[in-house]
């Protein structure tokens, strides 16, 4: 699992993510997040890598990765 920043343009992605949530209800926003996680998990493909990412996400909480 890569723990160093690996974005081509993190700021642009973050802005697009915020834009995607614009005007959504909380429920719609949560649904979008869930779908995005599944799409990204499919892109990664490796269960081992996904479990490592899940473990890091659980440990870091609100801290920046």
N, C-alpha and C positions, 0 to 999 in steps of 0.2 A: 504494500500500500504506500502510495506517495503522500508524505506529510508536508512536503515543501510546496509553496504556491506553484500551481501548474496551469493557471489560467492564461489564455492568450490575451484576454482583455476583461479582467474581473469586474471593473467598474461598469463596462458596457453591459455585461451579463446581469449584474445586480440591478441596473437601471431597467433593463428589459423585464426582469422578474417582478420588480415593483410595478411596472406598467401593466403587466399581465394580471395583477391583483386589483388594479384600479377599478372601482365601481362594483366589486364583488361583495356579496354578503360574507360574513364569517364562515358560514357553512360552505359556500362556493369556493372561498379561498382555501379552506382546509382540503376540499376535494381536489382543487388544482394542485396543491402541494403533494397530496397522496399520488395523484396520477404522474406528476413529475418525478417523484421518487421511483415509481415503478418503471417509467421510461428510462431513467438514468441507470437503474439497476439492470435493465435489459441491455443497455449499451455496454456496461461493465462486463456482464456475463458471468464472471467467476464468483461462485458462492463464497469461496474462501476470502476473496478480496472484499466482497460485500459485508461479510461478517466482521472482518477487521475494521472496515469503515464504521459499521454500526457500533462496535466496541469503543472506538475513538470518540464518536459523537456522544455516546452515553457518558464518557468520562470527562469530556471538555465542557459540557453544559453551555453556558453563555460566553465562554472564553473564545477568542479568535483562534482558529486553527493555524 
